[in-house]
């Protein structure tokens, strides 16, 4: 199938992962314990449990990942064969500052990423780096209360400055907080824990705390952007810093005007982070809402200046699904993501209940462009599915190919027809990794199959899925040949 569209020259076709989901080696070379290291495996019906310490005998899937810490040279060879032009991963904060509050970084951790980045470049793959991808040092959670504490801004900025200075000559694209927008969802384990390191809080304080921690993250992100630009000038390097939003369009459940109004507020609620990151200030509706709720947030004049002067260079986002929402009758239009959203009768779902909506990617890109006027970068999109390794070592994942065909086509229409500037497309996850939400290995997203199960049993061998050959053609035709 020819899409009829070609992406502009230099378009970054790639893939994306996060350190804690594939590196393994959780306690090697001085690495400290991160929030991901105290999360037991769950599955699609059972949420992941967070333990107070690492309990002996517990099934902690992020401790092993796919052992990428040791296998990355061979894995990058396969990715080169796939034709990847870019590879997004994160730098595990706890490899560099094991507890998060040390005075000096851990040289062994810095060296590891030096080697990894050089290996990518040797394979003609451009590194794209996330600074915080659900990996906050656990010590900052237990001793400081995560990002509910202003001090954690300094720790994050110090970590970020350290790695941007070290790798800035080789890494152009950086992102601050992965899927910062997730925190409106009250699911289990709560994204406030994974994103912001908020653990033991009272239920009735959760919402205010979420807004407070998010504010400190937004300030931290703006400071990192500022420093990165200064470091770029010193290094004579081209460095860009983006935000990273989880883009799930929220549509009105019907054409009833009240539903449409509610859907508008749902989008405003989920994407106010983008307004601050890209437009430099909090929207009025949100400030009024805080007042109505009686929230007293610590937002100083100095913070406001930092936010105003340091907007992001680009907007990166993940895209997996869309939702619908109905009117609740509340004049403040308070949006509760878990209670108020419903199914869309026009869409199918994955085995994990994620609604499949290719058209929504084009809708979302237009929505963000109109709002923020920033270039975009799709840094996640993909289909989690049970794959079957046949006796002759094949994986026939036509369902994944079909998912990508439809999403890529919609993305290409947004670029070619709607004129939206887009740096690249980095589907999740290139190679199979541990699922962030469930901790399963069997929720697979890769073009490369990894022979490991949910208990970490298996050979660990890598195999080509049918989607591997398919994506290879997409890349070599620059998006014209969708198979
Ligand atoms: C995003 C995260 C990733 C990733 C992906 C798929 O929310 O940024 O870390 O894992 O979604 O989700 P899951 O692994 O839960 O299926």
Boltz pocket constraint, residues with backbone or C-beta under 6 A from the ligand:
constraints:
  - pocket:
      binder: B
      contacts: [[A, 18], [A, 21], [A, 178], [A, 179], [A, 246], [A, 318], [A, 380], [A, 384], [A, 428], [A, 434], [A, 435], [A, 436], [A, 437], [A, 438], [A, 443]]
      max_distance: 6.0
